[in-house]
Amino acid sequence: MTNILIVDDEQEIGRFLTRLFQAKKINVTYAESGQAFDALTQLDRFDAAFLDVRLPDRNGLELLKKLKKEAPFCKTVVMTGYSTVKMAIEAIQLGAEDFLEKPFEDIMAIEALVDQLTTNDQLDAYREEAQRSGVFLGTSSAVHELYRLAFKLADKNITILIEGETGTGKEVLARFLHQAGNRSKGPFIGLNCGAISESLLESELFGHAKGSFTGAAENRAGFFEVATDGTLFLDEIAEASHATQVKLLRVLETGEYFKIGDPAPRQTGARIIAASHASLEKAVSEGTFRSDLLYRLDVVKLVIPPLRERQQDITHFIDLYSRKNGMSLPFSPDAMNVLKTYHWPGNIRELVNTLQRLFVLYADEPVITPHMLPEKMNRTAAPLKKASPQTRTFESDWRLFSSYILDSYTNDEAIHLDELVQTMKRMEKRTAEAFIHKTLKETAGNREQAAQKLGISKRKIRYYLNET
Ligand SMILES: Nc1ncnc2c1ncn2[C@@H]1O[C@H](COP(=O)(O)OP(=O)(O)OP(=O)(O)O)[C@@H](O)[C@H]1O
């Protein structure tokens, strides 16, 4: 039988959840304070726990930590009011599975959550959703954490602020939040606040009544109206003028707005996701952004790390992109080194553009060498470290050797053919030795058998191993 723990000082909530779970034949334990929680023994008997984050005698996060320590397999959901949403986010970062906002509005959602927690493991659901929506996650734990959290936030009707340098995927993340949530059937409307004039921005956002200004020949719905069942993505929010910021603040506080030229107030249900490549806190300290608007937007802030801080993702992205396009781009070690040490100011967008350019120009080349990459990348690249003798292997020698030959062939610079041929001879010998050693290992040192397997004489083995 499933065991669930409920910790909440509001007895009404305790009773309500108890009834709901008992109807599902779940065994319920109810604690109405931090002290009552402390008195519980054998916490690991619980399959799931519903914890209030704000108890009169305790911070719910402390309870969560204790639970995670003593009952690591107990799935935890924290319960929160609007003012404690930030604590709920912290709880998820501490390992809670999800959070529920109080007052509860959707009983079926709670039931579905319980089913989810007690039956299948939802740990990887964000990965599946990312794959479905064509989002590349890579291997950086920071990005996985970000998308795991975003997946949990997708269904909640809270405003989200996304920060990250240009090209890091802020719009990609905003679309993921839309797609993974219960608004996915509604529209996703994106607007770049920096790309249009102030008057046009207001008219786009709020709409206008017929005749409200010269050229307003028809009534026009604004984005707040159109996106009412969906998501409104306000990109480059830092660029919105002061006047627009004031109006946005009102919508965020009350959901209310006015169409230009129409005195009747309207309500929007649009979920707002805002993004900025610049830090909004900095913009507030510089006096260009309203602090009260930042407070409203920053209910949850998701920060996407720049590509240079997740170097390992560069190779992963190349593989993925190549597979998606049914081609391969074999980079020489030098070229890969250039890609890995470049600082990528344009982030993923710049990487995608670079790959597209390489596909178009060099799809038929056997190997991509540094000079095929944009010149600015070569200028900033750190020189490739030579492999130390201890880490050298037959494979790494071959990789270096082939890129040396191919680089020499594709470079316009003068080459020393004699030197090149000498290197090839050394490589020939090294190759023969490597095969002999490998075969001798397989035959447990029996030279007769090794010679047979390799189709050469025992004398030839001695010759290659410098024994004659
Ligand atoms: N995680 C990702 N998976 C797949 N493609 C991505 C990802 N992140 C970014 N991209 C690609 O990089 C490009 C830029 O992404 P996006 O427009 O979301 O960045 P941005 O941070 O909003 O940029 P800007 O600040 O310039 O508006 C797009 O082509 C997008 O498809």
The ligand as a Gaussian input file, in Angstrom:
#p B3LYP/6-31G(d) Opt

LIG

0 1
 N       19.008000      24.326000     -26.812000
 C       18.937000      24.542000     -28.120000
 N       18.623000      23.527000     -28.942000
 C       18.546000      23.710000     -30.280000
 N       18.772000      24.888000     -30.893000
 C       19.104000      25.923000     -30.118000
 C       19.185000      25.815000     -28.695000
 N       19.510000      27.005000     -28.188000
 C       19.618000      27.844000     -29.219000
 N       19.379000      27.205000     -30.396000
 C       19.413000      27.776000     -31.734000
 O       20.204000      28.957000     -31.661000
 C       19.563000      30.030000     -32.315000
 C       19.306000      31.165000     -31.334000
 O       18.333000      30.778000     -30.373000
 P       17.353000      31.836000     -29.683000
 O       16.764000      32.744000     -30.700000
 O       16.431000      31.091000     -28.795000
 O       18.415000      32.668000     -28.829000
 P       18.174000      33.965000     -27.955000
 O       18.946000      33.782000     -26.692000
 O       16.704000      34.217000     -27.822000
 O       18.856000      35.078000     -28.854000
 P       18.652000      36.675000     -28.850000
 O       19.098000      37.174000     -27.499000
 O       19.579000      37.135000     -29.914000
 O       17.215000      36.923000     -29.131000
 C       18.311000      29.477000     -32.951000
 O       18.623000      29.106000     -34.271000
 C       18.018000      28.245000     -32.139000
 O       17.357000      27.305000     -32.911000

